């Protein structure tokens, strides 16, 4: 059996179609088809049903896919161990974190890290989505929820507090008459967004953006009121807090895998990130 054939099969089992698997692997769909056929021939098993628009797994295929998932997890563990062993204070460490923390909390303090460890490079992956630590997409993460990865180690390093903000002239209107600004429905599960929908009483949002800086710009333009982190809204002289009960706070978690935590570089960056959060009283637990 060619192990590469098994890797192609694993991607196809996750994606469900040749075209999706081909995009994921960066090859054409015919190559994926040949790999799967070769794997079936070497195993003497039919692994999937060939339907016009999909490739559902057979019972044997599901069993082989489960084995392949475990093998993939073991391979990722081997990579993490090797990365943890080879990273030094002259390496690059990738950190996944919310954009607002990257821009307003970590990036302004990067000079401190550079002075302490001039050969260490910090790479900030500032996105609203989670980087998969178990797949090596990042070495460390700061998240506003407990880790989903079962083997990851996490500690609470702070809390993000929120308030409702508006431009000074807009803030003079009654709360029930305010236009509201928030996230789109893809982030409707966030506690602060649920709070905002409750406040809106079914009126809906006047403007939606999945980026807090875009929401802040809309508030500054007088488009309405938005829920912003307090360390963001309080420092904006054009905005004021509205006198309403604030949304619930969200804890900040620092997350990494044990194998990488043994790396001097990763430990140094984790300490630096914790110091960045502790430096702002509004982010302390």
VOBA-363666 format. One record per residue (C-alpha): residue number from 1; x, y, z negated. Coordinates in nm, 3 decimals. Layout:
VOBA-363666
<pt pos="NUM" x="X" y="Y" z="Z"/>
...
***
This chain:
VOBA-363666
<pt pos="1" x="0.000" y="0.000" z="0.000"/>
<pt pos="2" x="0.121" y="0.349" z="0.090"/>
<pt pos="3" x="0.084" y="0.574" z="-0.217"/>
<pt pos="4" x="0.025" y="0.872" z="0.010"/>
<pt pos="5" x="-0.284" y="0.694" z="0.151"/>
<pt pos="6" x="-0.416" y="0.669" z="-0.203"/>
<pt pos="7" x="-0.361" y="1.044" z="-0.258"/>
<pt pos="8" x="-0.561" y="1.121" z="0.057"/>
<pt pos="9" x="-0.839" y="0.892" z="-0.063"/>
<pt pos="10" x="-0.848" y="1.064" z="-0.402"/>
<pt pos="11" x="-0.892" y="1.407" z="-0.240"/>
<pt pos="12" x="-1.165" y="1.269" z="-0.012"/>
<pt pos="13" x="-1.345" y="1.111" z="-0.307"/>
<pt pos="14" x="-1.348" y="1.453" z="-0.478"/>
<pt pos="15" x="-1.453" y="1.651" z="-0.171"/>
<pt pos="16" x="-1.710" y="1.409" z="-0.027"/>
<pt pos="17" x="-1.643" y="1.477" z="0.342"/>
<pt pos="18" x="-1.357" y="1.446" z="0.591"/>
<pt pos="19" x="-1.367" y="1.813" z="0.686"/>
<pt pos="20" x="-1.356" y="1.933" z="0.323"/>
<pt pos="21" x="-1.073" y="1.692" z="0.240"/>
<pt pos="22" x="-0.882" y="1.803" z="0.549"/>
<pt pos="23" x="-0.906" y="2.168" z="0.441"/>
<pt pos="24" x="-0.788" y="2.078" z="0.092"/>
<pt pos="25" x="-0.492" y="1.880" z="0.226"/>
<pt pos="26" x="-0.404" y="2.120" z="0.509"/>
<pt pos="27" x="-0.436" y="1.857" z="0.784"/>
<pt pos="28" x="-0.691" y="1.772" z="1.052"/>
<pt pos="29" x="-0.981" y="1.541" z="0.971"/>
<pt pos="30" x="-0.851" y="1.270" z="1.204"/>
<pt pos="31" x="-0.539" y="1.236" z="0.986"/>
<pt pos="32" x="-0.756" y="1.190" z="0.678"/>
<pt pos="33" x="-0.959" y="0.926" z="0.859"/>
<pt pos="34" x="-0.646" y="0.733" z="0.962"/>
<pt pos="35" x="-0.510" y="0.743" z="0.606"/>
<pt pos="36" x="-0.834" y="0.606" z="0.462"/>
<pt pos="37" x="-0.855" y="0.333" z="0.724"/>
<pt pos="38" x="-0.495" y="0.231" z="0.649"/>
<pt pos="39" x="-0.570" y="0.216" z="0.274"/>
<pt pos="40" x="-0.879" y="0.003" z="0.332"/>
<pt pos="41" x="-0.678" y="-0.232" z="0.552"/>
<pt pos="42" x="-0.400" y="-0.269" z="0.296"/>
<pt pos="43" x="-0.645" y="-0.335" z="0.012"/>
<pt pos="44" x="-0.887" y="-0.548" z="0.212"/>
<pt pos="45" x="-1.179" y="-0.341" z="0.081"/>
<pt pos="46" x="-1.438" y="-0.105" z="0.226"/>
<pt pos="47" x="-1.403" y="0.206" z="0.011"/>
<pt pos="48" x="-1.675" y="0.431" z="0.154"/>
<pt pos="49" x="-1.977" y="0.434" z="0.378"/>
<pt pos="50" x="-1.931" y="0.630" z="0.698"/>
<pt pos="51" x="-2.240" y="0.847" z="0.730"/>
<pt pos="52" x="-2.271" y="1.133" z="0.985"/>
<pt pos="53" x="-2.216" y="1.418" z="0.734"/>
<pt pos="54" x="-2.067" y="1.254" z="0.426"/>
<pt pos="55" x="-1.851" y="0.972" z="0.299"/>
<pt pos="56" x="-2.017" y="0.828" z="-0.016"/>
<pt pos="57" x="-1.804" y="0.580" z="-0.208"/>
<pt pos="58" x="-1.888" y="0.212" z="-0.220"/>
<pt pos="59" x="-1.881" y="0.036" z="-0.557"/>
<pt pos="60" x="-1.525" y="-0.077" z="-0.484"/>
<pt pos="61" x="-1.437" y="0.273" z="-0.370"/>
<pt pos="62" x="-1.562" y="0.427" z="-0.694"/>
<pt pos="63" x="-1.350" y="0.181" z="-0.894"/>
<pt pos="64" x="-1.038" y="0.257" z="-0.689"/>
<pt pos="65" x="-1.105" y="0.632" z="-0.716"/>
<pt pos="66" x="-1.121" y="0.604" z="-1.097"/>
<pt pos="67" x="-0.783" y="0.428" z="-1.098"/>
<pt pos="68" x="-0.640" y="0.693" z="-0.865"/>
<pt pos="69" x="-0.763" y="0.969" z="-1.100"/>
<pt pos="70" x="-0.571" y="0.812" z="-1.387"/>
<pt pos="71" x="-0.261" y="0.780" z="-1.171"/>
<pt pos="72" x="-0.294" y="1.145" z="-1.071"/>
<pt pos="73" x="-0.320" y="1.246" z="-1.437"/>
<pt pos="74" x="-0.006" y="1.046" z="-1.519"/>
<pt pos="75" x="0.180" y="1.212" z="-1.232"/>
<pt pos="76" x="0.077" y="1.556" z="-1.360"/>
<pt pos="77" x="0.195" y="1.461" z="-1.709"/>
<pt pos="78" x="0.534" y="1.359" z="-1.567"/>
<pt pos="79" x="0.560" y="1.696" z="-1.390"/>
<pt pos="80" x="0.469" y="1.886" z="-1.707"/>
<pt pos="81" x="0.731" y="1.696" z="-1.906"/>
<pt pos="82" x="0.997" y="1.765" z="-1.647"/>
<pt pos="83" x="0.898" y="2.133" z="-1.629"/>
<pt pos="84" x="0.909" y="2.162" z="-2.007"/>
<pt pos="85" x="1.254" y="2.004" z="-2.014"/>
<pt pos="86" x="1.403" y="2.220" z="-1.739"/>
<pt pos="87" x="1.254" y="2.563" z="-1.814"/>
<pt pos="88" x="1.501" y="2.788" z="-1.989"/>
<pt pos="89" x="1.489" y="3.151" z="-2.086"/>
<pt pos="90" x="1.591" y="3.231" z="-1.730"/>
<pt pos="91" x="1.288" y="3.064" z="-1.570"/>
<pt pos="92" x="0.946" y="3.184" z="-1.456"/>
<pt pos="93" x="0.641" y="3.132" z="-1.676"/>
<pt pos="94" x="0.291" y="3.161" z="-1.528"/>
<pt pos="95" x="0.010" y="3.295" z="-1.745"/>
<pt pos="96" x="-0.360" y="3.280" z="-1.658"/>
<pt pos="97" x="-0.567" y="3.548" z="-1.830"/>
<pt pos="98" x="-0.862" y="3.787" z="-1.774"/>
<pt pos="99" x="-0.774" y="4.085" z="-1.551"/>
<pt pos="100" x="-0.865" y="4.342" z="-1.818"/>
<pt pos="101" x="-0.611" y="4.191" z="-2.061"/>
<pt pos="102" x="-0.347" y="4.164" z="-1.790"/>
<pt pos="103" x="-0.382" y="4.530" z="-1.688"/>
<pt pos="104" x="-0.447" y="4.707" z="-2.019"/>
<pt pos="105" x="-0.279" y="4.484" z="-2.275"/>
<pt pos="106" x="0.005" y="4.271" z="-2.135"/>
<pt pos="107" x="0.147" y="4.458" z="-1.834"/>
<pt pos="108" x="0.209" y="4.786" z="-2.027"/>
<pt pos="109" x="0.426" y="4.593" z="-2.275"/>
<pt pos="110" x="0.628" y="4.391" z="-2.024"/>
<pt pos="111" x="0.933" y="4.608" z="-2.091"/>
<pt pos="112" x="0.959" y="4.457" z="-2.439"/>
<pt pos="113" x="0.982" y="4.107" z="-2.299"/>
<pt pos="114" x="1.237" y="4.215" z="-2.040"/>
<pt pos="115" x="1.459" y="4.372" z="-2.305"/>
<pt pos="116" x="1.448" y="4.059" z="-2.518"/>
<pt pos="117" x="1.487" y="3.809" z="-2.231"/>
<pt pos="118" x="1.612" y="3.986" z="-1.916"/>
<pt pos="119" x="1.640" y="3.663" z="-1.717"/>
<pt pos="120" x="1.287" y="3.549" z="-1.795"/>
<pt pos="121" x="1.019" y="3.627" z="-1.535"/>
<pt pos="122" x="0.653" y="3.655" z="-1.634"/>
<pt pos="123" x="0.394" y="3.578" z="-1.364"/>
<pt pos="124" x="0.042" y="3.699" z="-1.449"/>
<pt pos="125" x="-0.246" y="3.517" z="-1.279"/>
<pt pos="126" x="-0.521" y="3.767" z="-1.353"/>
<pt pos="127" x="-0.852" y="3.618" z="-1.239"/>
<pt pos="128" x="-1.199" y="3.572" z="-1.381"/>
<pt pos="129" x="-1.177" y="3.198" z="-1.312"/>
<pt pos="130" x="-0.982" y="2.947" z="-1.519"/>
<pt pos="131" x="-0.652" y="2.815" z="-1.388"/>
<pt pos="132" x="-0.629" y="2.438" z="-1.437"/>
<pt pos="133" x="-0.346" y="2.386" z="-1.685"/>
<pt pos="134" x="-0.372" y="2.009" z="-1.646"/>
<pt pos="135" x="-0.294" y="2.047" z="-1.275"/>
<pt pos="136" x="-0.002" y="2.282" z="-1.321"/>
<pt pos="137" x="-0.177" y="2.594" z="-1.188"/>
<pt pos="138" x="-0.044" y="2.786" z="-1.490"/>
<pt pos="139" x="0.181" y="2.717" z="-1.788"/>
<pt pos="140" x="-0.013" y="2.920" z="-2.046"/>
<pt pos="141" x="-0.365" y="3.064" z="-2.058"/>
<pt pos="142" x="-0.549" y="3.326" z="-2.258"/>
<pt pos="143" x="-0.921" y="3.254" z="-2.247"/>
<pt pos="144" x="-1.234" y="3.375" z="-2.416"/>
<pt pos="145" x="-1.352" y="3.020" z="-2.490"/>
<pt pos="146" x="-1.205" y="2.703" z="-2.636"/>
<pt pos="147" x="-1.004" y="2.492" z="-2.390"/>
<pt pos="148" x="-1.183" y="2.225" z="-2.190"/>
<pt pos="149" x="-0.865" y="2.023" z="-2.129"/>
<pt pos="150" x="-0.869" y="1.745" z="-2.392"/>
<pt pos="151" x="-0.493" y="1.736" z="-2.458"/>
<pt pos="152" x="-0.428" y="2.110" z="-2.460"/>
<pt pos="153" x="-0.328" y="2.288" z="-2.781"/>
<pt pos="154" x="-0.498" y="2.618" z="-2.861"/>
<pt pos="155" x="-0.491" y="2.879" z="-3.133"/>
<pt pos="156" x="-0.713" y="3.181" z="-3.184"/>
<pt pos="157" x="-0.507" y="3.499" z="-3.152"/>
<pt pos="158" x="-0.773" y="3.769" z="-3.146"/>
<pt pos="159" x="-1.125" y="3.874" z="-3.059"/>
<pt pos="160" x="-1.264" y="4.091" z="-2.782"/>
<pt pos="161" x="-1.536" y="4.329" z="-2.895"/>
<pt pos="162" x="-1.781" y="4.503" z="-2.666"/>
<pt pos="163" x="-2.009" y="4.807" z="-2.660"/>
<pt pos="164" x="-2.245" y="4.975" z="-2.419"/>
<pt pos="165" x="-2.088" y="5.280" z="-2.248"/>
<pt pos="166" x="-2.212" y="5.558" z="-2.023"/>
<pt pos="167" x="-2.092" y="5.893" z="-1.895"/>
<pt pos="168" x="-2.163" y="6.173" z="-2.143"/>
<pt pos="169" x="-2.447" y="6.330" z="-1.944"/>
<pt pos="170" x="-2.605" y="5.992" z="-1.870"/>
<pt pos="171" x="-2.582" y="5.891" z="-2.237"/>
<pt pos="172" x="-2.831" y="6.168" z="-2.325"/>
<pt pos="173" x="-3.114" y="5.973" z="-2.160"/>
<pt pos="174" x="-3.330" y="5.734" z="-2.364"/>
<pt pos="175" x="-3.181" y="5.383" z="-2.366"/>
<pt pos="176" x="-3.492" y="5.235" z="-2.205"/>
<pt pos="177" x="-3.452" y="5.472" z="-1.908"/>
<pt pos="178" x="-3.087" y="5.392" z="-1.837"/>
<pt pos="179" x="-2.980" y="5.219" z="-1.520"/>
<pt pos="180" x="-2.770" y="4.916" z="-1.614"/>
<pt pos="181" x="-2.449" y="4.784" z="-1.461"/>
<pt pos="182" x="-2.328" y="4.428" z="-1.507"/>
<pt pos="183" x="-2.184" y="4.110" z="-1.359"/>
<pt pos="184" x="-2.345" y="3.921" z="-1.075"/>
<pt pos="185" x="-2.532" y="3.595" z="-1.138"/>
<pt pos="186" x="-2.212" y="3.386" z="-1.106"/>
<pt pos="187" x="-2.111" y="3.524" z="-1.449"/>
<pt pos="188" x="-2.459" y="3.538" z="-1.594"/>
<pt pos="189" x="-2.365" y="3.277" z="-1.856"/>
<pt pos="190" x="-2.133" y="3.517" z="-2.040"/>
<pt pos="191" x="-2.265" y="3.616" z="-2.382"/>
<pt pos="192" x="-2.226" y="3.989" z="-2.316"/>
<pt pos="193" x="-2.413" y="3.953" z="-1.987"/>
<pt pos="194" x="-2.698" y="3.764" z="-2.155"/>
<pt pos="195" x="-2.713" y="4.044" z="-2.412"/>
<pt pos="196" x="-2.734" y="4.303" z="-2.133"/>
<pt pos="197" x="-3.016" y="4.114" z="-1.958"/>
<pt pos="198" x="-3.206" y="4.105" z="-2.286"/>
<pt pos="199" x="-3.159" y="4.480" z="-2.320"/>
<pt pos="200" x="-3.282" y="4.538" z="-1.965"/>
<pt pos="201" x="-3.621" y="4.379" z="-2.045"/>
<pt pos="202" x="-3.649" y="4.244" z="-1.692"/>
<pt pos="203" x="-3.556" y="4.566" z="-1.514"/>
<pt pos="204" x="-3.258" y="4.408" z="-1.343"/>
<pt pos="205" x="-2.919" y="4.559" z="-1.268"/>
<pt pos="206" x="-2.871" y="4.880" z="-1.070"/>
<pt pos="207" x="-2.518" y="4.770" z="-0.972"/>
<pt pos="208" x="-2.337" y="4.437" z="-1.003"/>
<pt pos="209" x="-1.966" y="4.357" z="-0.982"/>
<pt pos="210" x="-1.760" y="4.064" z="-1.105"/>
<pt pos="211" x="-1.477" y="4.302" z="-1.198"/>
<pt pos="212" x="-1.479" y="4.520" z="-1.511"/>
<pt pos="213" x="-1.274" y="4.793" z="-1.347"/>
<pt pos="214" x="-1.537" y="4.827" z="-1.073"/>
<pt pos="215" x="-1.806" y="4.848" z="-1.341"/>
<pt pos="216" x="-1.607" y="5.113" z="-1.527"/>
<pt pos="217" x="-1.570" y="5.317" z="-1.207"/>
<pt pos="218" x="-1.946" y="5.298" z="-1.148"/>
<pt pos="219" x="-2.014" y="5.417" z="-1.504"/>
<pt pos="220" x="-1.771" y="5.706" z="-1.457"/>
<pt pos="221" x="-1.961" y="5.799" z="-1.140"/>
<pt pos="222" x="-2.284" y="5.826" z="-1.340"/>
<pt pos="223" x="-2.446" y="5.516" z="-1.192"/>
<pt pos="224" x="-2.558" y="5.385" z="-1.530"/>
<pt pos="225" x="-2.441" y="5.210" z="-1.846"/>
<pt pos="226" x="-2.226" y="4.899" z="-1.871"/>
<pt pos="227" x="-2.095" y="4.662" z="-2.137"/>
<pt pos="228" x="-1.718" y="4.710" z="-2.159"/>
<pt pos="229" x="-1.451" y="4.581" z="-2.396"/>
<pt pos="230" x="-1.410" y="4.837" z="-2.675"/>
<pt pos="231" x="-1.036" y="4.876" z="-2.615"/>
<pt pos="232" x="-1.121" y="4.966" z="-2.255"/>
<pt pos="233" x="-1.421" y="5.193" z="-2.305"/>
<pt pos="234" x="-1.294" y="5.377" z="-2.613"/>
<pt pos="235" x="-0.981" y="5.492" z="-2.428"/>
<pt pos="236" x="-1.181" y="5.640" z="-2.139"/>
<pt pos="237" x="-1.242" y="6.006" z="-2.226"/>
<pt pos="238" x="-1.519" y="6.031" z="-1.967"/>
<pt pos="239" x="-1.731" y="5.768" z="-2.145"/>
<pt pos="240" x="-1.911" y="5.745" z="-2.477"/>
<pt pos="241" x="-2.053" y="5.455" z="-2.674"/>
<pt pos="242" x="-2.429" y="5.429" z="-2.686"/>
<pt pos="243" x="-2.589" y="5.388" z="-3.031"/>
<pt pos="244" x="-2.723" y="5.036" z="-2.983"/>
<pt pos="245" x="-2.640" y="4.709" z="-3.157"/>
<pt pos="246" x="-2.325" y="4.584" z="-2.981"/>
<pt pos="247" x="-2.301" y="4.254" z="-2.795"/>
<pt pos="248" x="-2.142" y="3.956" z="-2.974"/>
<pt pos="249" x="-1.764" y="3.948" z="-2.983"/>
<pt pos="250" x="-1.567" y="3.672" z="-2.808"/>
<pt pos="251" x="-1.262" y="3.498" z="-2.950"/>
<pt pos="252" x="-0.933" y="3.498" z="-2.759"/>
<pt pos="253" x="-0.753" y="3.164" z="-2.736"/>
<pt pos="254" x="-0.388" y="3.104" z="-2.646"/>
<pt pos="255" x="-0.362" y="2.766" z="-2.471"/>
<pt pos="256" x="-0.078" y="2.543" z="-2.349"/>
<pt pos="257" x="0.013" y="2.176" z="-2.327"/>
<pt pos="258" x="0.240" y="2.027" z="-2.597"/>
<pt pos="259" x="0.501" y="1.921" z="-2.340"/>
<pt pos="260" x="0.545" y="2.279" z="-2.218"/>
<pt pos="261" x="0.531" y="2.434" z="-2.565"/>
<pt pos="262" x="0.866" y="2.268" z="-2.635"/>
<pt pos="263" x="1.023" y="2.483" z="-2.363"/>
<pt pos="264" x="1.210" y="2.786" z="-2.505"/>
<pt pos="265" x="1.075" y="3.004" z="-2.223"/>
<pt pos="266" x="0.715" y="2.905" z="-2.283"/>
<pt pos="267" x="0.748" y="2.954" z="-2.658"/>
<pt pos="268" x="0.899" y="3.299" z="-2.602"/>
<pt pos="269" x="0.613" y="3.403" z="-2.372"/>
<pt pos="270" x="0.348" y="3.265" z="-2.608"/>
<pt pos="271" x="0.497" y="3.471" z="-2.892"/>
<pt pos="272" x="0.504" y="3.777" z="-2.666"/>
<pt pos="273" x="0.139" y="3.733" z="-2.566"/>
<pt pos="274" x="0.030" y="3.694" z="-2.928"/>
<pt pos="275" x="0.221" y="4.012" z="-3.013"/>
<pt pos="276" x="0.049" y="4.198" z="-2.727"/>
<pt pos="277" x="-0.294" y="4.109" z="-2.868"/>
<pt pos="278" x="-0.191" y="4.189" z="-3.227"/>
<pt pos="279" x="-0.059" y="4.530" z="-3.122"/>
<pt pos="280" x="-0.412" y="4.661" z="-3.062"/>
<pt pos="281" x="-0.622" y="4.665" z="-3.381"/>
<pt pos="282" x="-0.938" y="4.637" z="-3.173"/>
<pt pos="283" x="-0.830" y="4.293" z="-3.049"/>
<pt pos="284" x="-0.739" y="4.146" z="-3.387"/>
<pt pos="285" x="-0.955" y="3.859" z="-3.521"/>
***
